[in-house]
Amino acid sequence: MDFRIGQGYDVHRLAEGETLWLGGILIPHSKGTVAHSDGDVVIHAICDALLGAVKLRDIGTHFPDNSAEFKNIDSKILLKKSYQLVSEKGYEIVNIDCTISAQQPKLKPYIPEMERVLADVLAIDEEQVSVKATTNERLGFEGREEGISVNAVVLLKRK
């Protein structure tokens, strides 16, 4: 196959006193994600999409959340390692598209920096990375500000 599509999804609970890392950047907010790593749901969803596209299972298979090695790890490291695994299978990124679902904080001002950071970590052009944000109109766990979820899709091509 010359092209592969991967889909990823991640969700983390929000709590006061935690940090909020999204797309590789620290977002100022009164709540952050509860997680074993830094809890960056954007990066975790992208990792799952990348790994799934080349049938390498998921992020938990490669970086288990019960391993001391990955406690509080910067998710940008996990993203780089995930893409290395994809590259070793002979594929490269065509594009990434992801959507963050969060009622608060408002993320629009942070999106360009997220796209720059993600592109930099992956050594691809910013034009290949799209990040969008939406609220759930105060519906569901995202709307009640109990958590944040992300859906990501990647398109890969054989090198």
Helices and strands as residue ranges (DSSP letters): E 3-16, E 21-22, E 25-26, E 31-33, H 41-53, H 59-62, G 68-70, H 75-88, E 91-101, G 108-110, H 111-122, G 126-128, E 129-134, H 140-143, E 147-158
